[in-house]
């Protein structure tokens, strides 16, 4: 089964309907983050996001390149695919008769005939009337988490901006079955709320929500406590209200959320211009938003935990809101559930994965199997690496190292203050770099966070970096219950750095003493594990700072050519790609602790 996500015509239709919108308002659409995923009876074969191929971050374009990549990795052709499952299923409804914009959305973007036309444009030889299957959006998200969890039963929470008509849904998983328990409407969407406040704070909605999450620990929730109820209210019975969204009253306001933004300005003052400095007011707004999100999710989950049809002690999560690592950490520590699993491609790229898994399980029922690492993307061989490196100009030293020597050389560089790009094995699926497309640095260096933010990643100074730690040592450095270390393998939960180690790990410890941890296990990520272990042997701390291998505005690199080009135009000190190590002549700084 092949799964796809995205709505190919969404951005162009919105731009045509409302041509004067700025970039941030244009992104307030359904159907971005398109991707493809290929599965068989045994699980995931390949998965790839379209942005990694066309270079357009968060694109919703038809994932033709991603489809071809998945088929190449499987050694298959589209004729070998039984069905193609799309992670949306819109049907005619009164909501699409509300105004001219709604009618046009359905006619030109959502309806089944549009999806068939798009598929025929790219693959005219296929019988798409027979081959296309549409899977409801939240069901696709739920399947992506439940069928990869390894849990024999689970409560499944899906929270995002919107599905077809819902924004938060709770499912019950039992064996091979997955059924809806309840859902919350778009008019009270936690995901849309978070995106609208992201826009109000001067960031890009649908892309920069993690910046607001990173800003929140600098704020005081008490300053705007009285306004919190305008953001989100918890109603008995597990219901939610998001009053600020009710201020989008006209068709244009529903497309742009200008009514909600106007209400936010009444509550909190003028919206921030994207180029304006961040001040304490913005931090306090981020804090009250984050707190409202956490309280709302816990409210929904407490009700679900008491539901006799649910009641599982295991929780699965997906949807864009499930990428909020701080909220995930709060849920994991709440005591409501013994086990929590968040599907690592929790956003709409993961809907491609879930649509394929759902359709496969309709034909070949099987209980969930536990995934390990989402290394489902492409891997490249020596020829591609050599061709890419041949384009490097003078001023670099290139060495080829046996696999057992590469960790020692890279460890020494990092310990000496170097920032090293690391391009190894199959690409990760999802927004996190998990040790195969990473930038690595010394977490002990006091100035490393500022250097990475300003010179390498070219991003806001307040944003934290994540630590990667060996599984054997995770509990020593970070607060986590023994036996739950694997929950942190996908860098999707925030926990606290143990107080005794915070001073020694300034580059990965956030202002509130927290960190978004990646626990690295030897069986599932052996090369990355060996590097971290060697750094621990060399410098006493089996922890590395790990961030994604990309620069500002760029998707995470995919190919060796992209890796070399990104390295060449950056201030990165070294590049480890396959068994080759590239360094800039005289560029390694004296900034480490070795």
KEMIMAR-481944 format. One line per 4 residues: number of its first residue (from 1); their letters; for each residue x, y, z of C-alpha. Coordinates in nm, 2 decimals, decimal comma. Layout:
residues N
NUM) a) X/Y/Z  ...
end
This chain:
residues 594
1) xxxx) 0,00/0,00/0,00  0,12/0,35/-0,08  0,00/0,64/0,14  0,01/1,00/0,04
5) xxxx) -0,07/1,33/0,22  -0,11/1,69/0,11  -0,36/1,88/-0,10  -0,19/1,98/-0,42
9) xxxx) -0,40/2,28/-0,51  -0,46/2,43/-0,17  -0,20/2,71/-0,18  -0,27/2,82/-0,54
13) xxxx) -0,64/2,83/-0,48  -0,60/3,04/-0,16  -0,36/3,28/-0,34  -0,61/3,32/-0,63
17) xxxx) -0,90/3,38/-0,40  -0,72/3,63/-0,18  -0,42/3,76/-0,38  -0,31/4,03/-0,13
21) xxxx) -0,22/3,80/0,16  0,12/3,80/0,31  0,32/3,47/0,35  0,19/3,41/0,70
25) xxxx) -0,17/3,44/0,60  -0,12/3,22/0,29  0,00/2,94/0,51  -0,33/2,92/0,70
29) xxxx) -0,45/2,64/0,48  -0,52/2,27/0,50  -0,31/2,02/0,32  0,06/2,12/0,37
33) xxxx) 0,35/1,89/0,45  0,28/1,64/0,17  0,46/1,31/0,18  0,45/0,95/0,06
37) xxxx) 0,49/0,62/0,25  0,51/0,26/0,14  0,40/-0,03/0,36  0,36/-0,40/0,33
41) xxxx) 0,22/-0,67/0,56  0,53/-0,65/0,78  0,53/-0,27/0,84  0,70/0,04/0,69
45) xxxx) 0,91/-0,01/0,38  0,99/0,35/0,30  0,87/0,70/0,37  0,97/1,05/0,25
49) xxxx) 0,85/1,41/0,27  0,81/1,60/-0,05  0,99/1,90/0,10  1,32/1,70/0,11
53) xxxx) 1,30/1,67/-0,27  1,18/2,00/-0,40  1,34/2,22/-0,13  1,02/2,40/-0,04
57) xxxx) 0,98/2,37/0,34  0,63/2,25/0,44  0,52/2,22/0,08  0,17/2,07/0,01
61) xxxx) 0,25/1,99/-0,36  0,16/1,65/-0,49  0,44/1,43/-0,36  0,55/1,29/-0,69
65) xxxx) 0,92/1,29/-0,60  0,86/1,13/-0,26  0,65/0,86/-0,43  0,93/0,78/-0,68
69) xxxx) 1,18/0,77/-0,39  0,97/0,52/-0,20  0,93/0,30/-0,50  1,30/0,31/-0,57
73) xxxx) 1,38/0,21/-0,21  1,15/-0,08/-0,24  1,27/-0,18/-0,59  0,90/-0,16/-0,70
77) xxxx) 0,69/0,02/-0,96  0,35/0,18/-0,91  0,19/-0,12/-1,08  0,31/-0,33/-0,78
81) xxxx) 0,10/-0,11/-0,54  -0,24/-0,25/-0,46  -0,39/0,08/-0,36  -0,30/0,44/-0,29
85) xxxx) -0,45/0,57/0,03  -0,49/0,95/0,07  -0,50/1,09/0,42  -0,81/1,30/0,36
89) xxxx) -1,17/1,21/0,29  -1,39/1,52/0,23  -1,76/1,47/0,16  -2,03/1,72/0,05
93) xxxx) -2,18/1,90/0,36  -2,36/2,21/0,46  -2,03/2,36/0,58  -1,92/2,39/0,22
97) xxxx) -2,24/2,59/0,13  -2,17/2,86/0,39  -2,01/3,11/0,15  -1,84/3,14/-0,19
101) xxxx) -1,49/3,06/-0,04  -1,62/2,74/0,12  -1,78/2,63/-0,20  -1,47/2,69/-0,39
105) xxxx) -1,25/2,50/-0,14  -1,47/2,20/-0,19  -1,50/2,23/-0,56  -1,13/2,29/-0,64
109) xxxx) -0,93/2,14/-0,35  -1,12/1,89/-0,14  -1,35/1,67/-0,34  -1,26/1,33/-0,47
113) xxxx) -1,27/1,43/-0,83  -0,99/1,68/-0,77  -0,77/1,41/-0,62  -0,83/1,18/-0,91
117) xxxx) -0,75/1,46/-1,16  -0,42/1,53/-0,98  -0,32/1,16/-0,98  -0,41/1,13/-1,35
121) xxxx) -0,19/1,43/-1,43  0,11/1,25/-1,28  0,03/0,89/-1,36  -0,23/0,88/-1,64
125) xxxx) -0,18/0,50/-1,71  -0,33/0,39/-1,37  -0,69/0,30/-1,30  -0,74/0,56/-1,03
129) xxxx) -1,11/0,50/-0,99  -1,02/0,16/-0,86  -0,69/0,23/-0,70  -0,75/0,55/-0,49
133) xxxx) -0,88/0,51/-0,14  -0,95/0,81/0,08  -0,90/0,77/0,45  -1,04/1,03/0,70
137) xxxx) -0,77/1,26/0,82  -0,78/1,19/1,19  -0,82/0,82/1,13  -0,50/0,83/0,93
141) xxxx) -0,32/1,01/1,21  -0,46/0,76/1,47  -0,35/0,46/1,26  0,00/0,61/1,22
145) xxxx) 0,05/0,61/1,59  -0,15/0,30/1,71  -0,02/0,05/1,45  0,34/0,14/1,52
149) xxxx) 0,31/0,15/1,90  0,34/-0,21/1,99  0,05/-0,17/2,23  -0,22/-0,44/2,23
153) xxxx) -0,47/-0,17/2,34  -0,45/0,20/2,37  -0,63/0,53/2,39  -0,53/0,73/2,08
157) xxxx) -0,54/1,11/2,09  -0,52/1,30/1,76  -0,50/1,68/1,79  -0,41/1,92/1,51
161) xxxx) -0,55/2,23/1,33  -0,83/2,04/1,15  -0,92/1,72/0,99  -1,22/1,73/0,76
165) xxxx) -1,46/1,87/1,03  -1,28/1,79/1,36  -0,98/1,93/1,54  -0,93/1,68/1,83
169) xxxx) -1,03/1,32/1,83  -1,01/1,03/2,07  -0,99/0,67/1,94  -0,98/0,33/2,11
173) xxxx) -0,74/0,07/1,98  -0,80/-0,30/2,05  -0,59/-0,56/1,88  -0,62/-0,49/1,51
177) xxxx) -0,92/-0,26/1,56  -0,93/0,11/1,59  -1,25/0,30/1,65  -1,36/0,66/1,72
181) xxxx) -1,48/0,75/2,07  -1,54/1,13/2,04  -1,42/1,43/1,85  -1,42/1,81/1,89
185) xxxx) -1,51/2,05/1,61  -1,29/2,28/1,42  -1,45/2,59/1,58  -1,27/2,49/1,91
189) xxxx) -0,94/2,38/1,76  -0,63/2,38/1,99  -0,41/2,35/1,68  -0,56/2,65/1,51
193) xxxx) -0,55/2,85/1,84  -0,17/2,78/1,86  -0,12/2,87/1,50  -0,31/3,20/1,53
197) xxxx) -0,11/3,30/1,84  0,20/3,20/1,65  0,10/3,44/1,38  0,01/3,71/1,63
201) xxxx) 0,36/3,68/1,78  0,52/3,75/1,44  0,61/3,39/1,34  0,49/3,18/1,05
205) xxxx) 0,18/2,97/1,14  0,19/2,60/1,04  0,57/2,61/1,07  0,70/2,81/1,37
209) xxxx) 0,48/2,68/1,65  0,79/2,52/1,80  0,94/2,87/1,84  0,65/2,97/2,06
213) xxxx) 0,69/2,65/2,26  1,06/2,74/2,31  0,97/3,10/2,40  0,71/3,00/2,67
217) xxxx) 0,96/2,90/2,95  1,08/3,26/2,95  0,73/3,39/3,03  0,51/3,43/3,34
221) xxxx) 0,17/3,26/3,31  0,03/3,49/3,58  0,05/3,81/3,39  -0,23/3,72/3,16
225) xxxx) -0,41/3,46/3,37  -0,74/3,65/3,34  -0,72/3,63/2,96  -0,65/3,25/2,96
229) xxxx) -1,01/3,17/2,94  -1,04/3,36/2,61  -0,78/3,12/2,46  -0,92/2,79/2,58
233) xxxx) -1,18/2,67/2,84  -1,23/2,33/2,98  -1,60/2,23/2,99  -1,74/1,93/3,19
237) xxxx) -1,76/1,61/2,99  -1,42/1,65/2,83  -1,54/1,93/2,60  -1,33/2,23/2,50
241) xxxx) -1,41/2,59/2,40  -1,17/2,82/2,21  -1,36/3,15/2,24  -1,11/3,37/2,05
245) xxxx) -1,18/3,18/1,73  -1,55/3,29/1,74  -1,43/3,64/1,65  -1,36/3,52/1,29
249) xxxx) -1,71/3,61/1,17  -1,68/3,70/0,80  -1,56/3,47/0,52  -1,23/3,67/0,48
253) xxxx) -1,17/3,65/0,86  -1,23/3,27/0,85  -0,96/3,25/0,58  -0,71/3,48/0,75
257) xxxx) -0,81/3,47/1,12  -0,80/3,85/1,13  -1,09/3,86/1,36  -0,91/3,63/1,61
261) xxxx) -0,59/3,84/1,57  -0,79/4,16/1,64  -0,93/4,00/1,96  -0,58/3,90/2,07
265) xxxx) -0,47/4,26/2,03  -0,76/4,36/2,25  -0,64/4,11/2,51  -0,27/4,15/2,49
269) xxxx) -0,18/4,46/2,29  -0,05/4,51/1,94  0,06/4,21/1,73  0,43/4,18/1,69
273) xxxx) 0,59/4,26/1,36  0,81/3,97/1,23  1,12/4,19/1,24  1,05/4,35/1,58
277) xxxx) 1,24/4,25/1,89  1,09/4,00/2,13  1,01/4,14/2,47  0,87/4,01/2,80
281) xxxx) 0,51/4,06/2,69  0,56/3,82/2,40  0,72/3,57/2,63  0,43/3,59/2,88
285) xxxx) 0,18/3,54/2,60  0,36/3,23/2,48  0,36/3,10/2,84  -0,01/3,15/2,89
289) xxxx) -0,08/2,98/2,55  0,14/2,69/2,63  -0,03/2,65/2,97  -0,37/2,66/2,82
293) xxxx) -0,28/2,39/2,57  -0,14/2,16/2,84  -0,45/2,20/3,06  -0,68/2,14/2,76
297) xxxx) -0,51/1,82/2,65  -0,51/1,69/3,01  -0,88/1,77/3,03  -0,96/1,57/2,72
301) xxxx) -0,74/1,28/2,84  -0,88/1,26/3,19  -1,22/1,21/3,04  -1,09/0,95/2,80
305) xxxx) -0,92/0,77/3,08  -1,26/0,74/3,26  -1,45/0,62/2,95  -1,55/0,25/2,99
309) xxxx) -1,50/0,21/2,61  -1,15/0,34/2,64  -0,98/0,32/2,98  -0,65/0,19/2,85
313) xxxx) -0,33/0,26/3,05  -0,15/0,31/2,72  -0,16/0,63/2,52  -0,07/0,70/2,15
317) xxxx) -0,06/1,05/2,01  -0,04/1,20/1,66  -0,14/1,52/1,48  0,05/1,84/1,47
321) xxxx) -0,02/1,92/1,83  0,16/1,60/1,93  0,48/1,77/1,81  0,46/2,00/2,12
325) xxxx) 0,73/1,82/2,32  0,66/2,03/2,63  0,30/1,92/2,64  0,40/1,56/2,57
329) xxxx) 0,63/1,57/2,87  0,35/1,70/3,09  0,11/1,43/2,98  0,38/1,16/3,03
333) xxxx) 0,44/1,28/3,39  0,07/1,32/3,47  0,02/0,96/3,59  -0,28/0,91/3,36
337) xxxx) -0,10/0,65/3,15  0,17/0,40/3,21  0,30/0,41/2,86  0,30/0,70/2,60
341) xxxx) 0,40/0,67/2,24  0,41/0,96/2,00  0,45/0,88/1,63  0,77/1,07/1,53
345) xxxx) 0,62/1,21/1,21  0,31/1,33/1,40  0,23/1,61/1,16  0,06/1,58/0,82
349) xxxx) 0,35/1,41/0,66  0,26/1,12/0,90  -0,09/1,11/0,76  0,06/0,95/0,45
353) xxxx) 0,20/0,68/0,67  -0,12/0,63/0,86  -0,34/0,61/0,56  -0,12/0,33/0,41
357) xxxx) -0,12/0,15/0,75  -0,49/0,18/0,79  -0,56/0,04/0,44  -0,31/-0,24/0,49
361) xxxx) -0,47/-0,35/0,81  -0,81/-0,36/0,64  -0,67/-0,63/0,41  -0,42/-0,79/0,64
365) xxxx) -0,54/-0,75/1,01  -0,26/-0,76/1,26  -0,20/-0,62/1,61  0,04/-0,32/1,64
369) xxxx) 0,41/-0,39/1,61  0,65/-0,16/1,79  0,86/0,05/1,56  1,22/0,15/1,65
373) xxxx) 1,37/0,44/1,45  1,20/0,61/1,15  1,51/0,56/0,92  1,28/0,51/0,63
377) xxxx) 1,43/0,75/0,38  1,70/0,71/0,12  2,05/0,60/0,17  2,33/0,68/-0,07
381) xxxx) 2,64/0,49/-0,18  3,00/0,57/-0,24  2,94/0,69/-0,60  2,70/0,97/-0,49
385) xxxx) 2,93/1,07/-0,20  3,24/1,09/-0,42  3,06/1,29/-0,69  2,93/1,54/-0,43
389) xxxx) 3,27/1,58/-0,26  3,44/1,63/-0,59  3,27/1,97/-0,62  3,44/2,10/-0,30
393) xxxx) 3,69/2,38/-0,38  4,03/2,43/-0,22  4,07/2,49/0,15  3,94/2,16/0,27
397) xxxx) 4,11/1,84/0,39  3,94/1,51/0,30  4,02/1,18/0,47  3,87/0,84/0,44
401) xxxx) 3,84/0,65/0,77  3,75/0,29/0,87  3,42/0,27/1,05  3,60/0,21/1,38
405) xxxx) 3,81/0,52/1,35  3,54/0,77/1,24  3,39/0,81/1,59  3,73/0,89/1,74
409) xxxx) 3,81/1,15/1,49  3,47/1,32/1,51  3,47/1,30/1,89  3,81/1,48/1,90
413) xxxx) 3,68/1,75/1,67  3,37/1,81/1,87  3,56/1,81/2,20  3,80/2,06/2,05
417) xxxx) 3,52/2,31/1,98  3,42/2,21/1,62  3,06/2,19/1,49  3,03/1,88/1,28
421) xxxx) 2,77/1,79/1,02  2,68/1,42/1,02  2,53/1,26/0,71  2,49/0,88/0,76
425) xxxx) 2,27/0,59/0,65  1,90/0,62/0,57  1,73/0,96/0,61  1,48/1,01/0,90
429) xxxx) 1,11/1,05/0,83  0,95/1,33/1,03  1,08/1,67/1,14  1,35/1,56/1,38
433) xxxx) 1,71/1,48/1,30  1,77/1,16/1,49  2,14/1,10/1,42  2,15/1,04/1,04
437) xxxx) 2,11/1,40/0,92  2,24/1,60/1,21  2,46/1,88/1,32  2,66/1,79/1,63
441) xxxx) 2,84/1,99/1,89  2,97/1,99/2,24  2,69/2,04/2,50  2,95/2,15/2,76
445) xxxx) 3,06/2,46/2,58  2,90/2,77/2,73  2,90/2,97/2,41  2,80/2,69/2,18
449) xxxx) 2,42/2,76/2,18  2,47/3,12/2,09  2,72/3,03/1,82  2,49/2,78/1,66
453) xxxx) 2,19/3,00/1,67  2,36/3,31/1,52  2,63/3,17/1,29  2,53/2,82/1,19
457) xxxx) 2,15/2,79/1,21  2,08/3,16/1,17  1,79/3,16/1,40  1,65/3,32/1,72
461) xxxx) 1,88/3,32/2,02  1,62/3,20/2,26  1,56/2,86/2,09  1,71/2,56/2,27
465) xxxx) 1,90/2,27/2,13  1,84/1,90/2,20  2,08/1,65/2,37  2,14/1,30/2,24
469) xxxx) 2,24/1,06/2,51  2,32/0,69/2,52  2,04/0,48/2,66  2,27/0,34/2,93
473) xxxx) 2,34/0,68/3,07  2,01/0,87/3,01  1,88/0,83/3,36  2,20/0,97/3,51
477) xxxx) 2,17/1,30/3,33  1,80/1,34/3,27  1,49/1,28/3,49  1,31/0,98/3,35
481) xxxx) 1,16/0,67/3,51  1,37/0,36/3,48  1,24/0,14/3,20  1,08/0,43/3,01
485) xxxx) 1,40/0,54/2,84  1,29/0,42/2,49  0,99/0,66/2,51  1,25/0,94/2,45
489) xxxx) 1,42/0,78/2,14  1,24/1,01/1,90  1,31/1,35/2,06  0,94/1,41/2,13
493) xxxx) 0,93/1,47/2,51  1,07/1,74/2,73  1,21/1,64/3,06  1,44/1,80/3,32
497) xxxx) 1,81/1,79/3,32  1,92/1,66/3,66  2,02/1,96/3,86  2,37/1,83/3,93
501) xxxx) 2,45/1,82/3,56  2,29/2,15/3,44  2,59/2,36/3,49  2,81/2,12/3,30
505) xxxx) 2,56/2,10/3,01  2,48/2,47/2,93  2,43/2,43/2,56  2,14/2,19/2,59
509) xxxx) 1,98/2,30/2,92  1,69/2,54/2,86  1,61/2,84/3,08  1,38/2,63/3,30
513) xxxx) 1,62/2,34/3,34  1,45/2,13/3,08  1,57/1,95/2,76  1,41/1,78/2,46
517) xxxx) 1,60/1,46/2,50  1,69/1,19/2,24  1,78/0,86/2,40  2,01/0,66/2,16
521) xxxx) 2,01/0,29/2,17  2,29/0,08/2,03  2,07/-0,18/1,85  1,86/0,08/1,67
525) xxxx) 2,12/0,35/1,59  2,46/0,18/1,62  2,68/0,43/1,44  2,54/0,73/1,63
529) xxxx) 2,55/0,54/1,96  2,92/0,46/1,90  3,00/0,83/1,84  2,82/0,94/2,16
533) xxxx) 2,98/0,66/2,36  3,33/0,76/2,23  3,26/1,12/2,32  3,17/1,01/2,67
537) xxxx) 3,49/0,80/2,69  3,70/1,09/2,57  3,54/1,38/2,76  3,34/1,23/3,04
541) xxxx) 2,99/1,31/2,92  2,81/1,07/2,69  2,59/1,35/2,55  2,60/1,54/2,23
545) xxxx) 2,41/1,85/2,12  2,20/1,73/1,82  2,02/1,96/1,58  1,90/1,91/1,22
549) xxxx) 2,14/1,94/0,93  1,99/2,24/0,75  2,02/2,62/0,75  1,75/2,87/0,80
553) xxxx) 1,45/2,82/0,57  1,59/2,50/0,43  1,45/2,15/0,48  1,68/1,89/0,63
557) xxxx) 1,93/1,78/0,38  1,86/1,46/0,19  2,14/1,38/-0,06  2,52/1,39/-0,04
561) xxxx) 2,51/1,68/-0,29  2,28/1,88/-0,06  2,50/1,79/0,24  2,82/1,91/0,07
565) xxxx) 2,66/2,23/-0,07  2,51/2,32/0,27  2,84/2,26/0,44  3,03/2,46/0,19
569) xxxx) 2,81/2,77/0,23  2,79/2,75/0,61  3,03/2,81/0,89  3,03/2,44/0,99
573) xxxx) 3,38/2,32/1,07  3,35/1,96/0,94  3,14/1,71/0,75  3,13/1,34/0,82
577) xxxx) 2,96/1,18/0,53  2,97/0,80/0,50  3,33/0,71/0,58  3,47/1,05/0,46
581) xxxx) 3,56/1,33/0,70  3,60/1,68/0,56  3,75/1,97/0,76  3,82/2,33/0,67
585) xxxx) 4,19/2,40/0,67  4,27/2,59/0,99  3,90/2,63/1,09  3,86/2,42/1,40
589) xxxx) 3,83/2,65/1,69  3,98/2,64/2,04  3,64/2,64/2,21  3,60/2,29/2,36
593) xx) 3,67/2,13/2,69  3,91/1,86/2,58
end
